[in-house]
Amino acid sequence: MSHGLPKEPPEMSTINRQIRLAARPVGEPRPTDWEHVEEPAGQPGDGEFLVQVLCLSIDPAMRGWMNAGRSYIRPVEIGEVMRAGAVGRVIASRHSGFAVGDHVSGTFGVQEYCVSDGRGVTKVDPAAAPLPTYLGTLGIPGLTAYFGLIEVGRPEPGQTVVVSGAAGAVGSVVGQIAKILGCRVIGIAGGEAKCRMVVDEFGFDAAIDYQSEDLRKALREHAPDGVDVYFDNVGGDVLDAVLLRLARGARVVVCGAISQYNSTKPQGPANYLSLLVNRASMTGIVVFDWADRYAEGIAQMATWRAEGRLKSLEDVVSGSVTEFPETLMRLFRGDNRGKLVLKIAD
Amino acid sequence: MSHGLPKEPPEMSTINRQIRLAARPVGEPRPTDWEHVEEPAGQPGDGEFLVQVLCLSIDPAMRGWMNAGRSYIRPVEIGEVMRAGAVGRVIASRHSGFAVGDHVSGTFGVQEYCVSDGRGVTKVDPAAAPLPTYLGTLGIPGLTAYFGLIEVGRPEPGQTVVVSGAAGAVGSVVGQIAKILGCRVIGIAGGEAKCRMVVDEFGFDAAIDYQSEDLRKALREHAPDGVDVYFDNVGGDVLDAVLLRLARGARVVVCGAISQYNSTKPQGPANYLSLLVNRASMTGIVVFDWADRYAEGIAQMATWRAEGRLKSLEDVVSGSVTEFPETLMRLFRGDNRGKLVLKIAD
């Protein structure tokens, strides 16, 4: 079953630079919450292969993984390499299914090299789409948008769909799919530039700048008949404002709450009784639950992408793995547009 | 179509005492928010009948009806007779479908006499159940419990169902139906006496006294595998505590939030992201949406009642219609056990 000896074994001296979790942050992660470690890159055993990590996915969910306690996935332990989705290239293999030179996507962590047994790893085609796209539209964020919107949001043609974090990796895909499905789509984003991008690049019908506009007033204008589907990536005041505009039978998809992740005292939606008034639902999603349908989602989105109906936008920061902590903070400052990726090798 | 002349026309001098809304309350309703009016009882026109109101339903939802603004039902206007469900007796009729002596249930308002055209009015049988039961288990609270639990809570045999306001008109029925459906049922109520009643009278598996117990700790003990269905009548801290114990795929039924109705600054569920972690949903219900299936619900509950599997408990206060404002406050103080009814005539 093995490919036998690796074709290009890495030198024993190859250094694997890593970012490990040093402490559980209180509020915003600080530089002291991270540890920079260098160790020799691992050697693949039988049935394993070695990946050189090329691009790291920088995700809001990372903040949750740093906390102790029960969640949808186990926490990253103190001293453990920080969890991260990534794409990379196989540089040594003793696994029958992965050959040297294959490009692969998986949870390789914030490090330069990763030994894998292939579980949870998929091959990607760098000729079909740029590698960062496999961390965005054709990766976990795209799949989150696809299944969350279609399976839980259940939008119908002509309905009004509102998306927060509309310029982000998930939100931009949600809005574009909703448009493809025949909905009226309103994005909420922070700042004029992002709002312009949401309308001009991603084709939303309208965008609301929550930083400079009166959100409730803008929602009344843009969604006069109420909001049928709200896909929430941010929580906080934005969620509360949209709750007040729900249409009868509305579906609120709770995908994330980036406004709350660094809060030590999270803010609950004070207007949640709008769910009662409007016979509406608020449902949490975790993309892993559709893992057995990922191929279907990827295939559909790749088709839309090839047809020019689904645009990808990646915000690629080039740098070494040691720049991960600072890059992560860009997400919480809202500095990114589209999927944030840290490219650590070519 | 008409029965012709009414058999027992009320005297023109019959006085109809009413409670009207005088002002919109801020926080708890105060005596000055009500106006006591006396006017002659109305005379039924063609296709109408006159009801003498016997029992008034005292409901948490009344607080919401006193507020201006969009809700699931239009607000009671200033100067209007306060809305109330009630049972009464037809004492004059020019309607072919309702005869003098019929007992009827409908939204007759907080007054002694009401002229009705029969819309939204159903006949009830005083020989089959006491009249107050038609305002409780065999009325709107029972139907709310029945459809909310079965259609939105969707409990499965062996699952854990938690109900707040467990000693109340809705909660006591929710728990009993969940038991009939084969669930493990935990009630949350305020005070030892109510908790005893929930277990001893209504047959719940356990009760938690939120006033004296550590709710989170008690939930850990009583629901070690998590809560599959939470039927919430109270909101606030109780909702937040249960959210932390949700099982994967849990359904939270938002029926009411009596802890918040008098609040000028409602408290949102800070732990709502538990919905995401657990792929859970929180869905608001309004019983009116099942109006075309009321007969089905009443028939099923009457059968269970006749079999001794569904107990009714009404907390009947006898007094004049002028005691309505004070009786309503008993609800918010949590003084009632079971369905609170103000009996204003025999």
Interface residues (C-beta under 8 A of the other chain):
Chain A: R70 S71 Y72 G235 D240 V254 C255 G256 A257 Q260 K265 P266 Q267 G268 P269 A270 N271 Y272 L273 S274 L275 L276 V277 N278 R279 A280 S281 M282 T283 G284 I285 V286 D289
Chain B: R70 S71 Y72 G235 D240 V254 C255 G256 A257 Q260 K265 P266 Q267 G268 P269 A270 N271 Y272 L273 S274 L275 L276 V277 N278 R279 A280 S281 M282 T283 G284 I285 V286 D289
